[in-house]
Amino acid sequence: MNIMKPMEIEMKSFEIISRELAGRIFDRQQEPVIKRVIHTTADFEYADNLCFSKDAMDKAIAAIKKGICIVTDTQMAMAGINKEALKRCGCEVRCFMSDQDVAEKAADQGITRAAVSMRKAAEIKKPLIFAIGNAPTALMELEQLIREERILPALIIGVPVGFVNVVESKELILQLDIPYIVARGRKGGSNVAAAIVNALLYLVSPREN
Amino acid sequence: MNIMKPMEIEMKSFEIISRELAGRIFDRQQEPVIKRVIHTTADFEYADNLCFSKDAMDKAIAAIKKGICIVTDTQMAMAGINKEALKRCGCEVRCFMSDQDVAEKAADQGITRAAVSMRKAAEIKKPLIFAIGNAPTALMELEQLIREERILPALIIGVPVGFVNVVESKELILQLDIPYIVARGRKGGSNVAAAIVNALLYLVSPREN
């Protein structure tokens, strides 16, 4: 095995992905997002699963250029977002899942911490991107907040993974007239959410080799 | 969609996974690990990919019962490990990837931070479980440290994901006479590494409903 630098390995990986996707034509803007998710999962199903609203890439890139707050539903997704790229773009990331007040409200109201986290995020007075890789209830809460016109996210990344309520929660987002990137079906995860955020950040501020 | 408690959702998810795996017979000890990885990824390929050394489950459970240090190769895997379960088991988790001295040594020696992290972990005077979800070079370094008899891990979880050196690095671990759980092939990830650790912790200390 040759020892290569991380960026060399990444470039070679993307070459292999492109080769194995031979013949597939993607939207030019969506392509780096799709390929980064495949890079993160080694799962080519994402070439078919990922659904982009028509304006998702334009809106997300414009929002990131202005500096946004990214809200995740897991510490794991937050940990997976490239902090240097985030800083270069003048963006920040927040996750409220472990906050004491969130746990208390969830217990009081008999709803999930993920739902309470979304309500807490709705109070932030900055443009928001939601990166949801775990909790269907986060997407369900977001859908309600949007329908009630209490938030208007710059983008929803809707990629929870799992077997219960996951498919349905994603379909709710697909029906909204907002910018979204959704992994249709059961697949997704915090790693996928972080990969999509990183792909967007790298589009706005490419890394050096 | 019914709103259920997280543990109810998890139980229902495992029922669905069991139903869709109908007919598959797994080793009784390995089964909860395999199913938790499928639960984390919604990817049934792990029913075939995951390779366990003959003694992996016994050794891992015995080690966790005595209190061990789990070393990860990403902050993301560390973030995904259940901290309450870790505490109940008297275990701890460490990740050296962001340490200043690791970055400096990697630059000086022209090797990856992941490799330096493994050498740093080898200095820990406690039984170790390595949970490697990202870096093939971490596995390659571990293999060398083991062959040089500088470490004897209680378990190596070898589940990097990707297209370059990943398959080969896992095959190196499969050739060692040590306890391992390896996801053969390209697939894996920090989420898979964390899921395997959590499955082991829950076997030693089950959660309450």
Interface residues (C-beta under 8 A of the other chain):
Chain A: M1 N2 I3 M4 P6 I9 K12 S13 I16 I17 H39 T40 T41 A42 D43 T74 Q75 M76 M78 A79 G80 I111 T112 P136 T137 M140 V161 G162 F163 V164 N165 V166 E168 S169 G185 R186 K187 G188 G189 S190 N191 A194
Chain B: M1 N2 I3 M4 P6 I9 K12 S13 I16 I17 H39 T40 T41 A42 D43 T74 Q75 M76 M78 A79 G80 I111 T112 P136 T137 M140 V161 G162 F163 V164 N165 V166 E168 S169 G185 R186 K187 G188 G189 S190 N191 A194
